[in-house]
Amino acid sequence: MPKSGELNGQSDRRVALVTGGARGIGLEIVRRFLADGYRVAFVATKAEHVARALDLLGCPEDRLYAERIDVTRHNDVQGFVDHIRQRWGEIAILVNNAGISPKRVNQNAPWLSQTSLDEWARVIDVNLSGPFILIRLLAPAMIAKGYGRIINVGSLAGRAMPMIAGPHYAASKAGLVGLTRAAARDLAPHGITVNCIAPGRVLSDLTGPPEAEVNRSALSRIPVGRFGTAEELAHAVSFLASPMAGFITGATIDITGGEFAA
């Protein structure tokens, strides 16, 4: 059973931060948290995406706040976190969802030969260093409170042979699994859980229409015979963020419709 007080709706456990929260999976996670009664802050890299998401969600400012922030810029992230703390108090829930996945230009040439060092570094920075920066920033306050939930959004590409994503994306998401385990081991004694979800093919505005060739090919590998939805992932994140998930930590949960993951 959860410790005494973990289910009483304490306000200092009802503040969530979601990165990459303006579109796709991130937007649905924000929407789910709002429905669960949290105060939610989110960041995204484009101001127009932030504005559109805020308009779509239509939530009052005492429940929802967002800014355009690059998660790899430590000082900017620190400033955003400080602002949320002043506004609502300590952040109890962190969802590291922000990620990028550059596309291959030449489908007939090896992807490694098309990946520049700059592109490699940028993907690793956003997908892996960004989560590390935020965990490092938020963990001390979570430790002081004796409570916290950290959920990293990985990918099937980091768990099995990548069929669509590039080497930089696959490496960054595999690294995120390792970061999840390391952080879980460090933080478990302090009442903080750290978990990862590994989605398979989930349709969103980022993956394109179902009739696209890449999606038709992906569908043939999914045993349940359909694509996942962002709403399904958001519900999984919602559970991992809840007090009832207190005995789950260091786990990577495959949400793939049965598609193989090692």
Secondary structure as GFF3:
##gff-version 3
##sequence-region A 1 262
A	DSSP	three_ten_helix	11	13	.	.	.	ID=ss1
A	DSSP	beta_strand	15	19	.	.	.	ID=ss2
A	DSSP	alpha_helix	24	35	.	.	.	ID=ss3
A	DSSP	beta_strand	39	44	.	.	.	ID=ss4
A	DSSP	alpha_helix	47	57	.	.	.	ID=ss5
A	DSSP	beta_strand	64	68	.	.	.	ID=ss6
A	DSSP	alpha_helix	74	88	.	.	.	ID=ss7
A	DSSP	beta_strand	93	96	.	.	.	ID=ss8
A	DSSP	alpha_helix	111	114	.	.	.	ID=ss9
A	DSSP	alpha_helix	117	124	.	.	.	ID=ss10
A	DSSP	pi_helix	125	129	.	.	.	ID=ss11
A	DSSP	alpha_helix	130	145	.	.	.	ID=ss12
A	DSSP	beta_strand	148	153	.	.	.	ID=ss13
A	DSSP	three_ten_helix	156	158	.	.	.	ID=ss14
A	DSSP	alpha_helix	167	187	.	.	.	ID=ss15
A	DSSP	three_ten_helix	188	190	.	.	.	ID=ss16
A	DSSP	beta_strand	192	199	.	.	.	ID=ss17
A	DSSP	alpha_helix	213	219	.	.	.	ID=ss18
A	DSSP	alpha_helix	230	240	.	.	.	ID=ss19
A	DSSP	three_ten_helix	243	245	.	.	.	ID=ss20
A	DSSP	beta_strand	252	255	.	.	.	ID=ss21
###
